[in-house]
Amino acid sequence: MVSYLATAMLAIGVLAGTPQPVQWQADYGTALAETRAGDQPLLVVLDEPKSDDARVEPALLGDGEVNTPDAELLHRYHLCHVDASTPYGKKVAGVFAVKRLPHVAIIDKSGSVILYSKSGKIARSEWRAALKAHRDGTRPLHHVSYKISGDAAGSSSTPVYSNQSYCPSCQRRSM
């Protein structure tokens, strides 16, 4: 009896520790609700899977992968992949004001701020860098920039601190 219990416990431990394949949600509303209810950021991919020019490379999406570095990065996100060639996909693309496909966005874990956005083809190195940079799903609280003053020989830099949250729309207006 004890050996059966031990075997069952071992099997449950092995199954619980087994990495799961990467799974993408096709419904943006559901994925956003999961993000807001959970503690992970949301990775949104809008593309046309049947088009070579307007899709994210399938290898980057990690479909069916389990033990790869890309799959480990993707598991830190809620994942949403929307086919922008469908009527529903066109509505979602409109929400993101997409001008060019493919489009990738990373939304913070509160589901309210876009931390990263890119339209057009994305290279594997840029994909990994974005996933690594935003995997905790928090937006920067403080922005430090340097104000450079003086001439070339005696220039000095002074840090300028800002406690403003990052908002892509606000950034576009201030430029």
C-alpha positions as CSV (number, residue, x, y, z in Angstrom):
1,M,0.0,0.0,0.0
2,V,2.8,2.4,0.9
3,S,4.6,1.6,-2.3
4,Y,1.5,2.4,-4.4
5,L,1.2,5.7,-2.6
6,A,4.9,6.5,-3.1
7,T,4.6,5.6,-6.8
8,A,1.5,7.8,-7.3
9,M,3.2,10.8,-5.5
10,L,6.3,10.3,-7.7
11,A,4.2,10.2,-10.9
12,I,2.3,13.4,-9.9
13,G,5.6,15.2,-9.1
14,V,7.0,14.2,-12.5
15,L,3.9,15.3,-14.4
16,A,3.7,18.6,-12.5
17,G,7.4,19.3,-13.2
18,T,7.1,18.4,-16.9
19,P,7.3,21.5,-19.1
20,Q,4.2,22.3,-21.1
21,P,4.4,23.1,-24.8
22,V,3.9,26.8,-25.8
23,Q,0.2,27.5,-26.3
24,W,-1.3,30.6,-27.9
25,Q,-4.7,32.2,-27.2
26,A,-6.5,33.3,-30.4
27,D,-8.9,35.7,-28.5
28,Y,-7.4,39.0,-27.5
29,G,-10.2,39.8,-25.0
30,T,-9.7,36.5,-23.2
31,A,-5.9,36.9,-23.2
32,L,-6.2,40.4,-21.8
33,A,-8.6,39.3,-19.1
34,E,-6.1,36.5,-18.1
35,T,-3.3,39.0,-17.9
36,R,-5.3,41.4,-15.7
37,A,-6.3,38.5,-13.4
38,G,-2.8,37.0,-13.3
39,D,0.8,38.2,-12.7
40,Q,2.3,37.9,-16.2
41,P,2.6,40.3,-19.1
42,L,0.8,39.8,-22.4
43,L,2.6,39.1,-25.7
44,V,0.4,39.9,-28.7
45,V,1.3,38.9,-32.2
46,L,-0.9,40.2,-35.1
47,D,0.0,38.8,-38.4
48,E,-1.3,36.9,-41.5
49,P,0.0,33.4,-41.0
50,K,-0.5,32.5,-44.7
51,S,1.6,35.4,-46.0
52,D,5.4,35.3,-46.1
53,D,5.7,39.0,-45.9
54,A,3.1,39.7,-43.2
55,R,3.8,37.0,-40.6
56,V,6.1,36.4,-37.7
57,E,8.4,33.5,-38.4
58,P,6.8,30.3,-37.0
59,A,10.0,29.3,-35.3
60,L,9.8,32.4,-33.1
61,L,6.4,31.5,-31.9
62,G,7.7,28.2,-30.5
63,D,4.6,26.2,-31.4
64,G,4.8,22.8,-29.8
65,E,8.3,23.5,-28.3
66,V,9.0,22.5,-24.7
67,N,12.6,22.7,-23.7
68,T,14.1,25.4,-25.8
69,P,15.4,28.9,-24.6
70,D,12.6,30.5,-26.7
71,A,9.9,28.4,-25.1
72,E,11.2,29.3,-21.6
73,L,11.0,33.0,-22.5
74,L,7.5,32.5,-23.9
75,H,6.2,30.7,-20.8
76,R,6.7,33.9,-18.9
77,Y,3.9,35.6,-20.9
78,H,0.3,35.2,-21.6
79,L,0.3,34.6,-25.3
80,C,-2.1,35.9,-27.9
81,H,-1.7,35.3,-31.6
82,V,-4.4,36.8,-33.8
83,D,-4.8,36.3,-37.6
84,A,-5.2,39.8,-38.9
85,S,-6.6,38.6,-42.2
86,T,-9.9,37.7,-40.5
87,P,-12.7,40.2,-39.6
88,Y,-11.9,39.7,-35.9
89,G,-8.2,40.2,-36.5
90,K,-8.8,43.4,-38.4
91,K,-10.7,44.8,-35.4
92,V,-7.9,43.8,-33.0
93,A,-5.4,45.4,-35.4
94,G,-7.5,48.6,-35.3
95,V,-7.3,48.6,-31.5
96,F,-3.5,48.6,-31.8
97,A,-3.6,51.1,-34.7
98,V,-1.5,48.7,-36.8
99,K,-0.2,50.2,-40.1
100,R,2.0,47.3,-41.1
101,L,2.1,43.6,-40.4
102,P,3.4,41.7,-38.7
103,H,2.9,43.6,-35.4
104,V,4.2,42.6,-32.0
105,A,3.2,44.2,-28.7
106,I,4.1,43.4,-25.1
107,I,1.6,44.7,-22.5
108,D,2.5,45.1,-18.8
109,K,1.1,42.6,-16.3
110,S,-1.7,45.0,-15.3
111,G,-2.9,44.9,-18.9
112,S,-2.9,48.7,-19.2
113,V,0.4,49.9,-20.7
114,I,2.2,48.8,-23.9
115,L,5.8,48.2,-22.9
116,Y,7.0,47.3,-26.4
117,S,5.6,47.6,-29.9
118,K,7.1,46.7,-33.3
119,S,5.6,46.6,-36.8
120,G,7.3,44.8,-39.6
121,K,9.6,41.8,-39.7
122,I,11.4,41.0,-36.4
123,A,14.8,39.3,-36.2
124,R,15.3,36.5,-33.7
125,S,17.9,38.6,-31.7
126,E,15.4,41.5,-31.4
127,W,12.6,39.1,-30.5
128,R,14.7,37.5,-27.7
129,A,15.9,40.9,-26.5
130,A,12.3,42.2,-26.2
131,L,11.1,39.1,-24.4
132,K,14.0,39.2,-21.9
133,A,13.6,42.9,-21.3
134,H,9.9,42.8,-20.5
135,R,9.5,39.3,-18.9
136,D,8.7,40.7,-15.5
137,G,5.9,42.8,-17.0
138,T,6.6,45.9,-15.0
139,R,6.9,49.4,-16.5
140,P,9.7,51.6,-15.5
141,L,9.0,53.8,-12.5
142,H,11.8,56.2,-12.9
143,H,13.3,57.5,-16.1
144,V,16.8,58.8,-15.9
145,S,18.2,60.9,-18.7
146,Y,21.3,63.0,-18.8
147,K,21.5,66.7,-19.5
148,I,24.9,67.5,-21.1
149,S,26.2,71.0,-20.5
150,G,29.5,72.7,-21.2
151,D,31.9,72.6,-24.1
152,A,33.7,69.5,-25.5
153,A,36.7,69.9,-23.3
154,G,34.9,70.4,-20.0
155,S,31.5,68.8,-20.6
156,S,29.6,67.5,-17.6
157,S,26.4,65.5,-17.3
158,T,23.7,65.9,-14.7
159,P,21.1,63.2,-14.2
160,V,17.5,64.4,-14.6
161,Y,15.0,62.2,-12.9
162,S,11.4,61.8,-13.8
163,N,8.6,60.0,-11.9
164,Q,6.3,60.0,-14.9
165,S,4.9,56.7,-16.2
166,Y,5.7,55.7,-19.7
167,C,2.9,56.2,-22.2
168,P,3.6,55.7,-25.9
169,S,0.8,58.1,-26.9
170,C,2.2,60.8,-24.7
171,Q,5.7,60.2,-26.1
172,R,4.4,60.8,-29.6
173,R,2.8,64.1,-28.6
174,S,5.9,65.5,-27.0
175,M,8.1,64.9,-30.0
